[in-house]
């Protein structure tokens, strides 16, 4: 069984290599992804994705309508073409210690007091609305807000779901299944 799976994957790779992923991309994808507008990700975002993510998008995801016009070999070839890693320069410096949690970080405990979003909304009505009392902000405070911190996803291109806030901490997942 293991050899049959290996042989199937090997045949798919050989077949995909026989297909020219660059040609498939140019014919079916470039018109949108080389000059993206609105919600279309640029080619650079596709290059950051992994082969299974790209194939899934073409077979059952947002690009299914395009993927349905391609053979399985063409879908895999374009995914292989887009996801082929390009060498990345080594980071110029290490992350500062302030980028990590302190050793004395307290364990998370559920608390119903204070602002809390544990999913797509802060309540069962799914209104996606936070009252000024719950946010501890007034309308006048909004114009005074400034960026306090930002977080990079590294090699990922997007978060998988809405963030969740619990016990003063922010949680979210990535397309590859990592949780931050």
Secondary structure, DSSP 8 states (H G I E B T S, - for coil): -HHHHHHHHHHHHHHHHHS-HHHHHHHHTHHHHTT--TT---HHHHHTS-HHHHHHHHHTSTTHHHHTTS-HHHHHHHHHHHH--------SS---GGGS--TT-------SSS--B-SSSSSTT------HHHHT--HHHHTT---------TT--SBSS--EEETTEEE-BBTTS-B-
